[in-house]
Amino acid sequence: MPDPILILPYTDEWAKEFHSIGCQLREALGNIALRIDHIGSTAVTGLAAKPVIDIQISVTSFTPLAAFKAPLESLGFSYRAENPDKSKRYFREAPGDRRVHIHVRQAGSWAEQLALLFRDFLRCHPDYCRRYEQVKYELAKKYQHNRQLYTKSKESIIWEILKQANHWSQQTGWSPANSDN
């Protein structure tokens, strides 16, 4: 049976862990990485989350793959070529290491911007954070050992938040701040 889905209260350690990993990534990738950002729930102060550090690396192009694959593999990250999401190239931590998901996306792409908008909107709207957190706790309890159903079941709240984030972006003229690392 797979490990149970675990949602933990926010901790400042997540930001520290991202910073440490982000510095290693920046050193290994140099200018290949146009941006290195902490994304996902662990990037939102106060939001409970699965203890997985999600990192988005923005690149000019997915080709040549070796330009970012080799440096990431040199740090122990494993390329997941079978990932069905064609809007990114996906890497995971080495076996036994702390859970880290690396999402390499093309700079300026819809998928890259969406991840940043979702994060930034939640950072500015604690009421949506609380609603999202509540849904995550409920779904983690309901689908404790089924990550696919847990993730699929979050889609409706995520799209609801993104709809509000879209309005907010238009009202504020949102654009992503400087890269986190």
ZAMARGU-4260 file (C-alpha; in steps of 0.2 Angstrom, whole numbers, plus 5000, padded with zeros to 4 digits):
<rodrens>
0) 5000/5000/5000 | 5007/5017/4996 | 5011/5030/5009 | 4996/5039/5016 | 4993/5057/5010
5) 4999/5068/5023 | 4994/5087/5025 | 5005/5096/5037 | 5003/5114/5045 | 5014/5127/5037
10) 5032/5128/5042 | 5045/5141/5038 | 5057/5126/5035 | 5049/5124/5018 | 5055/5141/5012
15) 5072/5137/5019 | 5073/5120/5011 | 5068/5129/4994 | 5081/5142/4996 | 5095/5129/4999
20) 5089/5118/4984 | 5087/5134/4974 | 5104/5139/4977 | 5111/5122/4971 | 5100/5123/4956
25) 5106/5141/4951 | 5124/5136/4953 | 5121/5120/4942 | 5110/5128/4929 | 5117/5146/4928
30) 5109/5156/4914 | 5100/5141/4907 | 5087/5144/4921 | 5078/5160/4917 | 5069/5159/4933
35) 5069/5147/4948 | 5053/5148/4958 | 5046/5140/4973 | 5028/5135/4968 | 5014/5125/4975
40) 5007/5125/4993 | 5023/5125/5002 | 5027/5142/4994 | 5012/5150/5002 | 5015/5156/5020
45) 5002/5149/5032 | 4995/5136/5020 | 4995/5118/5025 | 5002/5106/5012 | 5009/5089/5008
50) 5028/5091/5013 | 5034/5091/4995 | 5044/5106/4989 | 5038/5110/4971 | 5051/5120/4961
55) 5048/5128/4944 | 5063/5131/4933 | 5059/5142/4918 | 5069/5139/4902 | 5070/5147/4885
60) 5067/5130/4876 | 5065/5111/4880 | 5078/5108/4867 | 5091/5103/4869 | 5085/5092/4884
65) 5103/5089/4889 | 5106/5108/4893 | 5096/5106/4909 | 5094/5087/4911 | 5113/5084/4914
70) 5115/5098/4927 | 5099/5092/4936 | 5105/5074/4936 | 5122/5079/4942 | 5112/5085/4958
75) 5104/5068/4960 | 5087/5072/4952 | 5079/5059/4941 | 5071/5064/4924 | 5053/5056/4922
80) 5052/5055/4903 | 5035/5045/4905 | 5027/5061/4913 | 5011/5063/4903 | 5010/5082/4905
85) 5019/5089/4889 | 5019/5107/4895 | 5034/5102/4907 | 5049/5091/4909 | 5048/5083/4926
90) 5061/5078/4938 | 5060/5070/4955 | 5072/5068/4970 | 5084/5053/4971 | 5077/5038/4980
95) 5079/5041/4999 | 5080/5059/4997 | 5068/5073/5003 | 5053/5074/4991 | 5056/5087/4978
100) 5046/5089/4962 | 5055/5099/4948 | 5044/5106/4935 | 5054/5113/4920 | 5043/5124/4909
105) 5046/5136/4895 | 5047/5154/4900 | 5031/5164/4896 | 5021/5148/4893 | 5003/5147/4899
110) 5008/5133/4911 | 5023/5143/4918 | 5012/5158/4921 | 4997/5148/4928 | 5008/5141/4942
115) 5015/5158/4947 | 4998/5166/4946 | 4990/5153/4957 | 5004/5155/4970 | 5004/5174/4970
120) 4985/5175/4972 | 4985/5163/4987 | 4999/5173/4995 | 4988/5188/4994 | 4971/5180/4999
125) 4971/5171/5015 | 4952/5168/5014 | 4955/5157/4998 | 4970/5149/5007 | 4958/5143/5021
130) 4946/5136/5009 | 4959/5127/4999 | 4967/5120/5015 | 4950/5114/5021 | 4947/5105/5005
135) 4964/5097/5005 | 4962/5090/5023 | 4945/5083/5018 | 4951/5075/5002 | 4967/5068/5011
140) 4956/5060/5024 | 4944/5053/5010 | 4958/5047/4998 | 4971/5043/5011 | 4980/5030/5000
145) 4975/5036/4983 | 4985/5051/4976 | 4977/5051/4959 | 4960/5053/4966 | 4966/5066/4979
150) 4974/5076/4965 | 4959/5074/4953 | 4947/5079/4967 | 4956/5095/4970 | 4953/5101/4952
155) 4936/5110/4955 | 4943/5121/4970 | 4959/5124/4960 | 4949/5130/4945 | 4938/5140/4956
160) 4953/5149/4964 | 4961/5152/4946 | 4945/5160/4940 | 4946/5172/4955 | 4965/5174/4952
165) 4962/5179/4933 | 4950/5193/4939 | 4963/5198/4952 | 4977/5198/4939 | 4966/5209/4927
170) 4962/5221/4941 | 4980/5223/4948 | 4990/5221/4932 | 4998/5206/4939 | 5014/5200/4932
175) 5027/5188/4941 | 5039/5196/4953 | 5058/5193/4951 | 5063/5175/4951 | 5064/5167/4969
180) 5082/5161/4965
</rodrens>
